[in-house]
Amino acid sequence: MKKWMFRMAMLGCLALCAGCADDRGDEKESSSIEVDLEQNFHTDLATEGGYYFIYDIVEDATQEEIDETLTKLRARLGDYNQVYQAEDGSIVIEAPGVKDANEVLPVIETRGSLYFIPEKDEKGNSNFTDNAGTVTLNRSIEDMIVDGSIPLTGNEITKVRYEYQSSSISEKEPVILLEMNEKGKEIFREMTEKAYKNGNEKIAIVYDGEVLVAPAVQSVIMDGRAVITAVGTDEEAARMVHIIEGGEIKLTFRRVQEKYVQPQE
């Protein structure tokens, strides 16, 4: 479990303080798109240098679903980069000025799912086990979605930002602030109220399949706000904000080409 710490705040914050294929890193030669791509960059990649990536969608998808994925990728990467669909249906991403592919790949290839999971389901069965701080899910995310054990997801997050707050360890540290829509506020209130009345039960926060933390609920949260602390460096905090803000990518795609373009001198 990552070293993310979520704080239980009494003033309305929870005391909590992309989908790519599993083999997406396995590169293969792309088909028609590789031939003329470098003659038709949509950015200053040819002069400035940087990376471009090509992804194949590995499942049947409607054009609406593809367009939604492109929109979310653009939100994650910002206006300086280009995300578009090639004539053969592949997704092309141009990242001018990037010298290390690992600067952008986690942003592109993270599904970005965010789940709030109560300690017990409606039948009283435990959704997860906390063994001395190591939290493991007792069932798959898919099974819990089917039977309704995940009432709240990142879809109800409307605002995400990071800022600095004072810490007992250091003068300032980056924290991520989450705000929920009206639906999310009500669900979150119900979740925290139930957990609090049941003897301070826990709520697990699961990000991209990994349990970040599962704090005990010490009060009912009315305003749908949560503060995530100890998020690492500024870059890591900013990356998580962009991913959550862009929304979960539901399509499965695979990286088939990655190339660094030397800048023109």
Secondary structure, DSSP 4 states (H G I P E B T S, - for coil): ----EEB--SSSEESB---B-TTTTS----SGGGTTGGGS-SSSHHHH-EEEEEEEE-S---HHHHHHHHHHHHHHH-TTSEEEE-TTS-EEEEEET---GGGTHHHHH----EEEEESB-TTS-BSEEEETTEEEESS-HHHHHHTT---EEGGGEEEEEEEEE--SSSS-EEEEEEEE-HHHHHHHHHHHHHHHHTTS-BEEEEETTEEEE-PBP-S---S-EEEEE---SHHHHHHHHHHHHH----S-EEEEEEEEEPPP-
